[in-house]
Amino acid sequence: MSASASDRSANPTTGYPWVGAPLIGRQGAARRTAAGSRRTLPLLATLLSAALMTVALAPLPTPSPPLATARRAAPPSDATQALVLRTFGSTLGDDSVETSAVDSAEPATSADRVRVLVSGDVLLHNSVWEAARSERGFDFAPLLAGVRRPIRHADIAWCHLETPLAPPSGPFTSYPLFSVPPQIAAGLRGTGYDGCTTASNHAVDQGTSGIDRTLDALDEVGLIHAGTARTRAEARRLTVISRGEITVAWLSYTYGLNGLPLDPARPWQVNLIDPRRIIADARRARQEGADAVVLALHWGEEYQPAPTSVQRELAQRLTRSGLFTFIYGHHTHVVQPIERVNGTWVIFGLGNLLADQAGVAPGVDDGLLVEVTLRRRTDGTVVAGRPRPLHTRIVRDGGPHVILAG
């Protein structure tokens, strides 16, 4: 089951002249055929696929006992470890690499030090929400319980909600045009998240109503958000969160929308990647008092562990501005490396947190929780410490759920 609808070879929703090539390659089911074809599927075929999938898929059995929170998966693959740690010149477990956000003895919060945690894609396929089904509806907390401890340990924890939310009783649809149970919002909040980025290639899968429902549901449970908007004023307003005496602005943008159009009356409803705009927004955040600016980018090529040339070009351009405290990415559904670019940490890809893409590509069950400590220096500036990755793994006994990997 693919993570996202086939992306077009151009990005008609942006019109940004800086884009000389799509930020991700052409994808979709045809990309994974034996012939290696990279032709994209027409939208009509994609919609038909969604309808057939909704009719044909029978509900999966409800998991019986609650999922264990203390279980650990097998260690992450050698390839995943190498991608994460190669920039540190070390192997998992060496003292020179901060590998666990949980085991540090530092106090969590002080006036001049804040622990920020970011994590991979929350991409709810039908098998995931069936695993969350209970007698009272849907309960996603057990599916996330295996990573609750490090998330709650952070001072600020951000998820990436890739799919729009449906009305509470549905109808629900999976790939390629997602509309998923809104009870995931309460599950994320209960796990310890403070906010979610929402700019993704699936943001307009359900049009304007999907965007509005999603943000309403996040507001209802107390999750702040960045990346999409219901009104022009909301689109203009920067998302800011404070802990102690440190104020952090959160920015979120996506490469495109799978060829689907924005509402012509609401061209501001999804933040699309334009480096000029991103830099201008970051500069405005600094001018309005943000001590730190964290940037989330929905970018890259699906299932590719190496950053594309476009990712690297964009990372170079953005970090040269000196405005960003650190940058991190989603969308590839596999882990990509952590590197320092022009003195700024860039976490290219966090992989998946909660999804079900079994058999699509190697590495789709791996993800990262990455903790970054922001600290204020004696000159008053706030800087990011070395990222500390903690590996996660999606397992499927009792239905897809996430646990900590060794």
RAMO-V292884 format. One record per backbone hydrogen bond with DSSP energy under -1.0 kcal/mol. CO is the residue of the C=O (numbers start at 1). NH is the residue of the N-H. Records with the same first field share a line. If there is no record, write none. Layout:
CO: NH + NH
//
This chain:
11: 14 + 15
16: 19
18: 20
28: 31
29: 32
30: 33
33: 36
42: 46
43: 47
44: 48
45: 49
46: 50
47: 51
48: 52
49: 53
50: 54
51: 55
52: 56
53: 57
77: 81
78: 82
79: 83
80: 84
81: 85
82: 86
85: 88 + 90
91: 94
94: 97
97: 99
110: 113
111: 245
112: 376
113: 110
114: 374
115: 155 + 156
116: 372
117: 158
118: 370
121: 353 + 354
122: 162
123: 125
125: 128 + 129
126: 130
127: 131
128: 132
132: 139
134: 137
137: 134
141: 144
143: 402
144: 147
145: 148
147: 151
148: 152
149: 153
156: 117
157: 194 + 195
159: 197
160: 122
164: 180
167: 170
173: 179
179: 173
180: 166
181: 184
182: 185
183: 187
184: 188
185: 189
186: 190
187: 191
188: 193
194: 224
195: 159
196: 226
197: 161
200: 203
202: 205
204: 207
206: 210
207: 211
208: 212
209: 213
210: 214
211: 215
212: 216
213: 217
214: 218
215: 219
216: 220
217: 221
218: 223
224: 196
226: 198
227: 271
231: 235
232: 236
233: 237
239: 250
241: 248
243: 246
246: 243
247: 291 + 292
248: 241
249: 294
251: 296
253: 298
254: 273
257: 260
263: 266
266: 269
269: 229
271: 254
274: 278
275: 279
276: 280
277: 281
278: 282
279: 283
280: 284
281: 285
282: 286
283: 287
284: 288
285: 290
286: 289
292: 249
293: 325
294: 251
295: 328
296: 253
297: 330
298: 255
301: 304
308: 312
309: 313
310: 314
311: 315
312: 316
313: 317
314: 318
315: 319
316: 320
318: 321
319: 322
326: 295
327: 347
328: 297
329: 350
330: 299
332: 303
337: 348
339: 346
341: 344
344: 341
345: 327
346: 339
347: 329
349: 336
350: 368
351: 121
354: 123
357: 360
361: 364
363: 366
365: 394
366: 352
367: 392
369: 390
370: 118
371: 388
372: 116
373: 385
374: 114
375: 383
377: 380
381: 377
383: 375
388: 371
390: 369
391: 405
392: 367
393: 403
395: 401
396: 399
401: 395
403: 393
404: 73
//
